[in-house]
Amino acid sequence: MEQERLTALLLQYIDHQLAPDRMEEVRQWLAEDKELQAHYHQLLNISNAMNSTPGEVPSERMEARYDQWLDTVQKGQHKKTMQLTLWYRIAASLLVLVGSVAILVSIRTLNNQRKELALIQQELEKTKQLVIADLTNRQSASQRMNAVYTAQEITHPDADIINLLIKTMNEDPNSNVRMVALESLSKYYLQPEVRTALITSMAYQKDPVVQIALIQLLVQMKEKVILKDLEAITQQPGLIKAVKDEAYKGIFKLT
């Protein structure tokens, strides 16, 4: 209701329907209040649009009909029309205000979402940098293992993390860390680069524990391209029986 009274007051100010001292008071309010100025300019634009008329010259017949109408209109009816016009203008200004508020809310919501997304991206980048730093720390196997577990929590790891996990699986000096890296990579098996890396790793894996786990994973994924590697393993001298047995099982399942 306060907003409606303020709108009505500004419309009267625009139409110069206020007393001189009241006009001066409103003028001072406008000079001091930026938000009130914005509201005033909105109402002024609406008032100008409503008061603008096409520059056409009416015909004599139209003038006569208009004069006749003016003669038959009573003062009460004219006053009621003026009141309705005022309320229409107030309603129109309120619609403009509501629309402006809705736009501002939408913009603020979008800005908040962008800020939240930026914060999430910052956190992901921090996590990535921590994983990279810990995986390259050759002094602590437990720290590298924790880094692999942290990498597993990243829903969509980028190429840097994937490549580092592949390198860890193939080159880490600790067998347990290599096993954890293999388990982590198995989650992303459908990615072509991960699939290729796992198949390639079959040729130079020397750790029996990792070899057996890798054979089981690739056989489970029905990768028949490793049949030659499995046959080579069965013929490799000095290889422990458990690895050869796993290779024989793989050949049987894939053929």
Buried (B, 14 or more C-beta within 10 A) or exposed (E): EEEEEBBBBBBBBBEEEBEEEEBEBBEEBBEEEEEBEEBBEBBBEBBEEEEEEEEEEEEEEEEEEEEEEEEEEEEEEEEEEEEEEBEEBBEBBEEBBEEEEEEEEEEEEEEEEEEEEEEEEEEBEEBBEBBBEBBEEEEEBEBBBBBBEBBBEBEEBEEEBBBBBBBBBBEBEBEBBBBBBBBBBBEBBEBEEBBEBBBEBBEEBEBBBBBBBBBBBBBEBEBEEBBEBBBBBBEEEEBEEEBBEBBBBBBEEBE
